[in-house]
Structure formats: C-alpha cells, structure tokens
C-alpha cells in the first residue's frame, strides 16, 4: 500500500490582543486611502513658450529653415583717428565706412568739445573735408574724439543731397522635430487604478515633459544642420542667440545700484525698450536671481497678474529705465541657477512648421503589438530677432 504523507498546513497567525484592530488585518484587505488624483510636478514649467505664444502671434513656417530681415539704426558715430588743431579742415575717421557715412551738408558735433562742424563735400574715403566752428567754438580735436553725425543743413535752392541708407541683415533659424513617445500594454489599458486610467494620467504627465523639452531647446539650443538620409535640424535658443548684451556677474558684489546700471543699457532697445516703446521687459530668472533681487527691492515689488486665464503672475520692479516683470523660470533651477534672461517679448516668436505644431498622435504601435503607443510630436523653433533688445545674465554665486 502506498504511503500517504500530506504536507503540513501553514499555521495561521494568531491575534493576541483582546480586540481586533486595523493593524490586525491582512494588509490586502485594507482599502488604500488614495486621493483620486495624481499630483503633477510643475504643471506650468514653461513660461517662455506660454508668454511668447500669448503675447505675439505664432509664426507658421513652410520650410524647416525660416528667415527674417532686420534693419538697424543709421550709424551716427565717427571716431577720429588723427589729432588736428582748431584750424584744420580735413579730418580722418577711424575707417572708410565711418567717413563715408556722412554726406555734404551734414553737421558733426564733437561730443567732447561741443564744436559744430559742417561736412563740405561728400567723402569717398576716411578723409572728411569740413568747415570748422559753425556758430563759433573752435577747438582742437584729439585722437579718439567721437563726432556725432547729428543733422544736416542745406542751402536755399540747392538740389538734393547725396543719399545714404544701410543694408538689411538676413537672419535665419530652423524648426526642430521633438518627439515624446509613451506606451501601455494591453492589460495596463484595462486595469482600474487609483487616480484614473494609466493612459489618461500618463498622457497629462508626458505633455508637461514634452513642453519642457521644447522649452530647453528654445533656451539653450544651437542652430545646426546634419545631412543624412534626411535632414536633422536644431533650433537656436536664447543663450546662443543673445550675443551683444551679456552680463557676467561672477565675483561681483551685486547691489540694487549695479542692477539699475545694467538696466540703463539693457532697457534701451526694442519695442519694449524705453527709447522706442513701452519700457517693459520680462526677466525670466532662476530662484537664486529672484532671491537676490528681492533682497534689494522686496518691499517695492508689485504683484501683477499677467493672465487670469492661465494663472500667470509676476512681480514688477519699477526702475528709472523702465518696468521689469520678474518671472520665475523653473527650468533654470535644475542646472542653471546662475542664469537669468531679460527679454523683450515683442522680438521673440514661437515658430511651427505648417501642419506640424505640437499635437498628440495616437496608435503609433506596430500591428503585432499587444498594447498602444502614443506620442507628442512637434516641429517647432524660435525666432529671436533684434538680439540686442534682449540680455543674458549669468555667473550669480560663482
């Protein structure tokens, strides 16, 4: 007869307290008190994209390369290369370009002495033939003196003066393809979860991360083109587009005065500048920069709602040179806490390739996949024009 040896039964856990409590229960029986919503980290981490799209109409591009033209102010400064006495009637500019920027009838003002000097004949080189001491005030001219090409005076009955203009500049950038795929197994799509179905909550989270990728490209990207089977293009971002106005504060003891001195130059140009427009620009800054500025002027900052519909607000600093809207840029806190950007949003545009602005594409998986793959897709870039209307600040705390 075959032997029968049953396996020993598992000894049940004994509840040793007189009363059964929640801690006595098998943990699988206890309903988890889970909030029925997944809190998303930094739901509005992309103020650059949000503000540029809100304040200036998006540009639709029909090619991956998009161009624009800029025209600068007429150059009015002439630097003297050779010292002359008060009787000299021929002046030498630092370059032929400066010399030929003036024409017969122009009046040059020596910014050091105040002497008014009439241009007698239109120059073709750096040499300028002049009539000195208009209205009196003859004075010697030194090397390095700057003459302001201020205005002109023409004789009654004279013909037209020689024309002068400047050539437009052509600038360009690329749109960049940014793709963020995410997927789910067939079972995951059907599983009931706290906070909602996985596809719903993940789609919201991926949207934020996709926008942050674009925001990083608009901040730190470099324009580039790689030619392979097809082109791979890279958009130029703020940190590489801003060439003229860069304020390195490394090792500087910052004060309100030094910041206002910076604004004296930085607030001049552009439609948002104090000479040509509203005198309002936007400082997108790291938390470290905002802490620094608040230490100087905290009691005088004014809270301002920029847009009720998106809950966007700023702190406004009223400087002698214009208003600065202070906005925290969360992306800078991660890896660039020393940086801030003073922007004229009249000269920044969000650009998208026709039919290829940010969209959510469904069912990107192959036919044999037991599941689903979606992706956020963008073919976008930044048009940062009149780069001298913007400023980059860096080196804080270094």
C-alpha positions as CSV (number, residue, x, y, z in Angstrom):
1,X,0.0,0.0,0.0
2,X,1.4,3.4,-1.0
3,X,2.3,5.7,1.8
4,X,0.3,8.9,2.2
5,X,2.2,11.9,3.6
6,X,0.2,15.1,3.5
7,X,2.0,18.4,3.6
8,X,1.8,20.3,6.8
9,X,-0.6,23.1,6.9
10,X,0.6,26.7,7.4
11,X,0.0,27.7,11.0
12,X,-2.4,30.7,10.9
13,X,-1.4,34.0,12.5
14,X,-2.9,34.4,16.0
15,X,-4.4,37.7,17.0
16,X,-3.1,38.1,20.6
17,X,-4.9,41.3,21.5
18,X,-8.3,41.2,23.1
19,X,-9.8,43.4,20.5
20,X,-9.2,43.2,16.7
21,X,-7.9,46.4,15.2
22,X,-7.0,47.6,11.7
23,X,-3.4,46.6,12.3
24,X,-4.6,43.0,12.9
25,X,-5.9,42.8,9.3
26,X,-4.2,41.3,6.4
27,X,-2.9,44.3,4.5
28,X,-4.5,43.1,1.3
29,X,-7.9,43.6,2.9
30,X,-7.4,47.2,3.9
31,X,-8.7,49.7,1.3
32,X,-5.9,52.2,0.5
33,X,-6.9,55.8,1.3
34,X,-5.6,57.1,-2.0
35,X,-6.5,60.6,-3.3
36,X,-8.2,60.0,-6.6
37,X,-5.9,62.4,-8.5
38,X,-2.2,62.2,-9.3
39,X,-0.5,65.5,-8.5
40,X,1.7,66.6,-11.4
41,X,5.0,68.2,-10.6
42,X,5.3,71.7,-12.1
43,X,2.2,71.8,-14.3
44,X,3.4,75.2,-15.6
45,X,7.1,75.0,-16.0
46,X,7.3,76.6,-19.4
47,X,6.8,80.4,-19.2
48,X,8.8,81.2,-22.3
49,X,6.6,79.1,-24.6
50,X,3.4,80.3,-22.8
51,X,4.2,84.0,-22.9
52,X,5.6,84.1,-26.4
53,X,2.6,82.3,-27.8
54,X,0.3,84.6,-25.8
55,X,1.9,87.9,-26.5
56,X,2.9,87.6,-30.1
57,X,1.1,85.6,-32.8
58,X,2.8,82.3,-33.6
59,X,4.6,82.2,-37.0
60,X,3.7,79.4,-39.4
61,X,6.8,78.3,-41.4
62,X,6.5,76.5,-44.7
63,X,10.1,75.2,-44.6
64,X,12.3,73.9,-41.8
65,X,14.5,76.9,-42.4
66,X,12.7,80.2,-41.7
67,X,14.3,83.6,-42.4
68,X,13.7,87.2,-41.4
69,X,15.2,90.6,-42.2
70,X,16.4,93.2,-39.7
71,X,17.4,96.8,-40.3
72,X,19.5,98.6,-37.7
73,X,19.7,102.3,-36.9
74,X,21.8,104.5,-39.1
75,X,25.4,104.7,-37.7
76,X,26.0,108.2,-36.4
77,X,29.3,107.9,-34.6
78,X,32.6,108.9,-36.2
79,X,35.8,108.3,-34.3
80,X,38.7,110.5,-35.1
81,X,42.0,108.7,-35.9
82,X,44.4,111.7,-36.1
83,X,44.6,114.7,-33.8
84,X,44.3,118.1,-35.5
85,X,44.3,121.7,-34.3
86,X,41.3,124.1,-34.5
87,X,42.2,125.4,-37.9
88,X,42.4,122.1,-39.7
89,X,39.8,121.5,-42.4
90,X,40.4,117.8,-43.1
91,X,39.6,115.2,-40.6
92,X,40.5,111.5,-40.6
93,X,37.9,108.9,-39.4
94,X,38.9,105.6,-37.9
95,X,37.6,103.8,-41.0
96,X,36.4,104.5,-44.6
97,X,33.0,103.1,-43.5
98,X,32.7,105.9,-40.9
99,X,34.0,108.5,-43.2
100,X,31.5,107.7,-46.0
101,X,28.6,107.5,-43.6
102,X,28.3,111.3,-43.8
103,X,27.5,113.5,-46.8
104,X,27.9,117.1,-47.8
105,X,25.6,119.3,-45.6
106,X,25.8,117.0,-42.5
107,X,26.7,118.8,-39.3
108,X,29.0,116.8,-37.0
109,X,29.1,117.6,-33.2
110,X,32.2,116.9,-31.3
111,X,30.8,115.1,-28.2
112,X,33.8,116.2,-26.1
113,X,34.0,119.9,-27.0
114,X,30.6,120.7,-28.5
115,X,32.0,122.2,-31.7
116,X,29.7,122.0,-34.7
117,X,31.5,121.0,-37.9
118,X,29.9,121.2,-41.4
119,X,30.8,118.5,-43.9
120,X,31.9,120.4,-47.1
121,X,32.0,117.6,-49.7
122,X,30.7,114.0,-49.6
123,X,33.6,111.8,-48.5
124,X,34.7,108.7,-50.5
125,X,37.3,107.6,-48.0
126,X,38.1,108.1,-44.3
127,X,39.1,111.6,-45.1
128,X,36.4,114.3,-44.4
129,X,36.7,117.9,-45.7
130,X,34.9,120.2,-43.4
131,X,34.1,123.8,-42.4
132,X,35.0,124.3,-38.8
133,X,33.4,126.2,-35.9
134,X,29.8,126.6,-37.1
135,X,28.4,129.2,-34.7
136,X,31.8,129.6,-33.0
137,X,33.5,127.4,-30.5
138,X,36.6,126.3,-32.5
139,X,38.6,123.7,-30.6
140,X,41.5,121.2,-31.2
141,X,40.4,117.7,-32.0
142,X,42.1,114.8,-30.2
143,X,42.6,111.1,-31.2
144,X,39.6,109.2,-30.1
145,X,37.2,112.1,-30.1
146,X,33.7,111.0,-31.3
147,X,31.8,113.2,-33.7
148,X,28.1,112.8,-33.7
149,X,26.6,112.8,-37.3
150,X,23.7,114.8,-35.9
151,X,21.7,116.6,-38.5
152,X,22.1,118.4,-41.8
153,X,21.7,121.9,-43.2
154,X,21.2,122.6,-46.9
155,X,21.5,125.8,-48.9
156,X,18.3,127.5,-50.1
157,X,17.6,126.5,-53.7
158,X,20.1,123.6,-53.7
159,X,19.5,120.3,-55.3
160,X,19.0,117.0,-53.4
161,X,21.7,115.9,-51.1
162,X,23.5,112.6,-51.6
163,X,21.5,109.6,-50.3
164,X,22.6,107.3,-47.6
165,X,21.0,104.2,-46.2
166,X,22.0,100.9,-44.7
167,X,21.6,97.3,-45.9
168,X,19.2,95.0,-44.3
169,X,20.5,91.9,-42.4
170,X,19.2,88.4,-43.2
171,X,18.9,86.1,-40.2
172,X,17.5,82.5,-40.1
173,X,16.8,79.6,-37.8
174,X,15.5,76.1,-38.1
175,X,12.5,74.3,-36.7
176,X,13.4,71.2,-34.7
177,X,11.5,67.9,-34.5
178,X,10.8,66.9,-30.9
179,X,9.1,63.6,-30.2
180,X,8.0,62.1,-27.0
181,X,6.6,58.6,-27.3
182,X,4.9,56.6,-24.5
183,X,3.1,53.3,-24.4
184,X,1.0,50.8,-22.5
185,X,0.4,47.1,-22.6
186,X,-3.0,45.7,-23.4
187,X,-3.6,44.7,-19.8
188,X,-2.4,48.1,-18.4
189,X,-5.1,49.8,-20.6
190,X,-7.8,47.8,-18.9
191,X,-6.5,47.9,-15.3
192,X,-8.5,50.0,-12.8
193,X,-6.2,52.3,-10.9
194,X,-6.5,55.0,-8.3
195,X,-6.2,58.4,-9.9
196,X,-7.8,57.2,-13.2
197,X,-6.7,55.0,-16.1
198,X,-3.0,54.9,-16.7
199,X,-3.3,56.3,-20.2
200,X,-5.1,59.4,-19.0
201,X,-2.7,60.3,-16.2
202,X,0.4,59.4,-18.2
203,X,-0.7,61.5,-21.1
204,X,-1.0,64.6,-18.9
205,X,2.4,64.0,-17.4
206,X,4.1,63.4,-20.8
207,X,2.6,66.6,-22.1
208,X,4.4,68.6,-19.4
209,X,7.7,66.8,-20.1
210,X,7.3,67.3,-23.9
211,X,6.8,71.1,-23.3
212,X,9.9,71.2,-21.1
213,X,12.0,69.6,-23.8
214,X,10.9,72.3,-26.3
215,X,11.5,75.0,-23.6
216,X,15.1,73.7,-23.1
217,X,15.7,73.8,-26.9
218,X,14.3,77.4,-27.0
219,X,16.6,78.3,-24.1
220,X,19.9,76.5,-24.8
221,X,19.7,75.0,-28.3
222,X,22.3,75.8,-31.0
223,X,21.4,76.2,-34.7
224,X,22.8,73.3,-36.6
225,X,22.1,71.1,-39.6
226,X,23.1,67.4,-40.1
227,X,22.6,66.0,-43.6
228,X,22.0,62.3,-43.7
229,X,19.3,60.3,-45.4
230,X,17.1,63.2,-44.4
231,X,17.9,66.4,-42.6
232,X,18.2,66.7,-38.9
233,X,17.8,70.4,-37.8
234,X,18.4,72.1,-34.5
235,X,16.9,75.4,-33.4
236,X,18.9,78.3,-32.0
237,X,17.9,79.2,-28.4
238,X,18.2,82.3,-26.3
239,X,21.6,81.6,-24.7
240,X,23.2,81.3,-28.1
241,X,21.2,84.0,-30.0
242,X,21.9,86.7,-27.5
243,X,25.4,88.0,-28.4
244,X,25.6,91.7,-27.6
245,X,24.2,92.1,-24.1
246,X,25.7,89.5,-21.7
247,X,26.3,90.5,-18.1
248,X,28.8,88.2,-16.2
249,X,28.4,88.9,-12.5
250,X,30.9,86.3,-11.4
251,X,32.8,87.6,-8.4
252,X,30.7,90.8,-8.3
253,X,29.1,92.0,-5.1
254,X,25.6,92.8,-6.5
255,X,23.6,95.8,-5.3
256,X,20.4,97.5,-6.5
257,X,22.6,100.2,-8.0
258,X,24.6,97.7,-10.1
259,X,21.4,96.1,-11.3
260,X,19.9,99.6,-12.3
261,X,23.2,100.4,-14.1
262,X,22.8,97.2,-16.0
263,X,19.2,98.2,-16.9
264,X,20.4,101.6,-18.1
265,X,21.8,99.8,-21.2
266,X,19.6,96.7,-21.3
267,X,16.3,98.6,-21.4
268,X,17.2,100.8,-24.3
269,X,16.5,98.8,-27.5
270,X,13.5,97.1,-29.0
271,X,9.8,97.8,-29.0
272,X,9.8,97.1,-25.3
273,X,12.7,99.4,-24.7
274,X,12.4,102.8,-23.1
275,X,13.5,104.7,-26.3
276,X,11.3,103.0,-28.8
277,X,8.3,101.6,-27.0
278,X,6.6,100.8,-23.7
279,X,9.7,100.5,-21.5
280,X,8.6,97.0,-20.2
281,X,10.7,93.8,-20.4
282,X,10.5,90.4,-18.8
283,X,13.2,88.9,-16.6
284,X,12.8,85.1,-16.7
285,X,15.1,84.1,-13.8
286,X,16.1,81.3,-11.6
287,X,15.0,81.3,-7.9
288,X,18.5,82.4,-6.9
289,X,18.2,85.5,-9.0
290,X,14.8,86.3,-7.6
291,X,16.1,85.9,-4.1
292,X,19.0,88.3,-4.9
293,X,16.7,90.9,-6.4
294,X,14.1,90.6,-3.6
295,X,16.9,91.3,-1.1
296,X,17.4,94.7,-2.6
297,X,13.9,95.8,-3.5
298,X,11.5,93.3,-2.0
299,X,9.2,95.9,-0.3
300,X,8.9,97.8,-3.5
301,X,8.0,94.9,-5.8
302,X,4.4,95.0,-7.0
303,X,2.5,91.7,-7.6
304,X,0.9,91.7,-11.0
305,X,-1.4,89.2,-12.7
306,X,-0.3,88.8,-16.3
307,X,-3.1,86.5,-17.4
308,X,-6.1,85.3,-15.3
309,X,-6.9,82.5,-17.7
310,X,-3.6,80.7,-17.2
311,X,-2.9,81.9,-13.7
312,X,0.3,83.7,-14.7
313,X,1.7,86.3,-12.4
314,X,4.8,88.3,-12.0
315,X,6.5,90.8,-9.6
316,X,7.0,94.2,-11.2
317,X,10.1,96.2,-10.5
318,X,9.8,99.9,-11.5
319,X,13.3,101.1,-12.3
320,X,14.3,104.6,-13.6
321,X,14.8,102.9,-17.0
322,X,11.5,101.1,-17.4
323,X,9.4,98.3,-15.8
324,X,10.9,94.8,-15.3
325,X,8.4,91.9,-14.9
326,X,10.1,89.3,-12.7
327,X,9.0,85.7,-13.5
328,X,10.5,82.5,-12.1
329,X,11.7,80.1,-14.8
330,X,11.7,76.7,-13.1
331,X,13.9,75.0,-15.7
332,X,16.8,77.3,-14.7
333,X,16.7,76.0,-11.1
334,X,17.8,72.5,-12.2
335,X,21.1,73.1,-13.9
336,X,21.5,76.8,-14.5
337,X,20.7,78.6,-11.2
338,X,23.2,81.3,-12.0
339,X,21.3,82.4,-15.1
340,X,18.5,84.9,-16.0
341,X,17.3,86.4,-19.3
342,X,15.9,89.9,-19.7
343,X,13.6,89.6,-22.7
344,X,11.7,91.9,-25.0
345,X,8.8,89.6,-25.9
346,X,8.0,91.8,-28.9
347,X,11.0,90.3,-30.5
348,X,10.6,86.6,-29.8
349,X,8.2,84.3,-31.7
350,X,7.2,80.7,-31.4
351,X,7.5,79.2,-34.9
352,X,6.0,75.9,-36.1
353,X,6.2,74.1,-39.4
354,X,2.9,74.2,-41.3
355,X,0.7,71.4,-40.1
356,X,3.3,70.2,-37.5
357,X,2.6,72.3,-34.4
358,X,2.5,70.3,-31.2
359,X,0.0,67.5,-31.4
360,X,-0.9,64.2,-29.7
361,X,-0.7,61.3,-32.1
362,X,-2.5,58.1,-31.2
363,X,-1.8,54.4,-32.0
364,X,1.7,54.6,-33.3
365,X,2.5,51.0,-32.4
366,X,3.0,48.2,-34.9
367,X,0.2,45.8,-35.8
368,X,1.7,43.0,-33.8
369,X,1.9,44.9,-30.5
370,X,-0.4,43.9,-27.7
371,X,-0.7,47.4,-26.4
372,X,-0.8,51.0,-27.5
373,X,1.9,53.7,-28.2
374,X,1.0,57.4,-28.4
375,X,3.4,60.3,-28.9
376,X,3.6,64.0,-28.6
377,X,5.1,65.5,-31.8
378,X,6.4,69.0,-32.5
379,X,8.3,70.6,-35.4
380,X,9.0,74.0,-33.8
381,X,11.6,76.6,-33.3
382,X,12.2,80.1,-32.0
383,X,12.6,83.4,-33.9
384,X,14.7,85.6,-31.7
385,X,15.0,88.9,-33.6
386,X,16.8,92.1,-32.7
387,X,19.0,90.2,-30.4
388,X,20.4,93.4,-28.9
389,X,16.9,94.0,-27.4
390,X,17.5,91.0,-25.1
391,X,20.1,90.4,-22.4
392,X,21.6,87.3,-20.7
393,X,22.8,87.4,-17.1
394,X,25.0,84.7,-15.7
395,X,27.6,83.8,-13.1
396,X,25.5,84.5,-10.0
397,X,27.1,82.9,-6.9
398,X,30.2,81.7,-8.8
